[in-house]
Amino acid sequence: MEIQLISTITCPNCGFKQEEHMPTDACQFFYECKNCKTILKPLDGDCCVFCSYGTYPCPPIQKNNHSKNHCC
């Protein structure tokens, strides 16, 4: 499977969607919605905002097939 590096984050507060480039060597724990400025954090059991709110999980999860809460 090819690693996806672009994921669309959907804000759970306002529904705004934004395409973002994911880091390949780390998890992103915080993300500020470009529309409503809400600071997103991972949901319980997820390692990063991409695993919680993105169309693709973060690259470490995609690459290693780890469970979402044990990637970094």
N, C-alpha and C positions, 0 to 999 in steps of 0.2 A: 504494500500500500504506500502511495506517495504521501509524504508529510505535507500537510496544508499549513501555510504560513500566514494566511489572511483569514480572519474570522470576523463575522458581523456580530457585534455585541448589541443586545436589545436591553434597554433600560426597563427594569420592572416597575419603576415609578411612573414614567411618562410614555413608555413605548417607543421612544426614539431609537433608531437603528444607526449604527456607525461601523463601517469597515475599519478594522485595525490590523496592523502588522504585529504578529506575536513574537516575543523573544524566543530564541531557540534553546537557550541554556539556563533559563530561569522561569519561575512562576511569577505572574503579576498579581499581587495581592489586592491592590487598590486600583480603581478606575473611576474617573470623574465623567459623568454623562455630559456630553457637549451641549445638550439642550437645557436640562433642568438643574444641572450642577450637583445632582445627587452623587455621593461617593458610594460606589459599589464595593462590596467585599464578598469573598466566596461564601456560598451557602455551606451549611454544616455538611461535612463529608467530602467537599471539593477542595482542591489545592489552590485554585486561582479563579479569577473572574472569567476567564475564557471557558473553563470547565463548567461554570455556573450559568453564564449568560451568553456565551458565544455559539455560533453555528458549528464550530469545531473545537474540540478540547485542545489544550496547549500541546506544543510539539513534544515535550518530554513524555506526556501520556501517550500521544500517538506513536512515538518512536519505540517506547519500551513496553507498551501495553500494561503499565502499572495500574493499580486501582487509583481512582481520582484523588484520594486523600494521601497518597504516598509517592508523589512524583518528584518532589524537590527536597 
